[in-house]
Amino acid sequence: MKLLHIDSSITGAHSVSRELSALVVERLVAAGAQDVTYRDLAADALPHLTAATAPSAHPLAQAAPALDEAQQSQRATSDAILAEFLAADIIVIGVPMYNFTIPSALKAWVDRLIVPGTTFRKGDTGPIGLVGGKRVILAVARGGVYAAGTPLAGLEHAEALLRTLLGFIGVTEIETIVAEGLNLPEVRNTAIASAREAARQLAA
């Protein structure tokens, strides 16, 4: 089983999502996952998606004029990101929620996966995802409490957005490990401990 590990938190060693994603990967490797590929989107930030930075397989890329050396490097990185995703059986993503949604660096990564003709195609009744069969595990960290049924549930646009984007290309096996209320001193430690235990008990 090939595993792709993505982190996107900007808080480094203080990041809860990074700790949780690492625990999930540790659990899966112990259970037999191999060939782990890691990308730190905060350390190696991606530019926004443009005709020049889109993967070669994206129709948008054909609209780009001749690429200079820097743009060729960016195109190669986009191609590698798409190839890593397509090759992976399991994808573990560290997902901090910033301003109610995912970090812009993580959105830039996902933008390189939504490729017409490669990860989805047009069908008679709408788009058809082409990359089903993958397992995605989201290690989510949220400062407030946004769980279903809470007053702020409607403002949660991180996990919800990723489920929408990944579902669009056919990924439906999505699991979440969530630590929330991290900005609330009275619940922070309990929330982290509970999420750590969930990561350690994750079904292999």
Sequence and secondary structure as in RCSB ss.txt:
>XXXX:A:sequence
MKLLHIDSSITGAHSVSRELSALVVERLVAAGAQDVTYRDLAADALPHLTAATAPSAHPLAQAAPALDEAQQSQR
ATSDAILAEFLAADIIVIGVPMYNFTIPSALKAWVDRLIVPGTTFRKGDTGPIGLVGGKRVILAVARGGVYAAGT
PLAGLEHAEALLRTLLGFIGVTEIETIVAEGLNLPEVRNTAIASAREAARQLAA
>XXXX:A:secstr
 EEEEEE  SSGGG HHHHHHHHHHHHHHHTT EEEEEEETTTS      TTTS TTSGGGGGS S  HHHHHHH
HHHHHHHHHHHH SEEEEEEE BTTB  HHHHHHHHTT  BTTTEEEETTEEEES TT EEEEEEEESS   TTS
TTGGG BSHHHHHHHHHHTT  EEEEEEEE TT HHHHHHHHHHHHHHHHT   
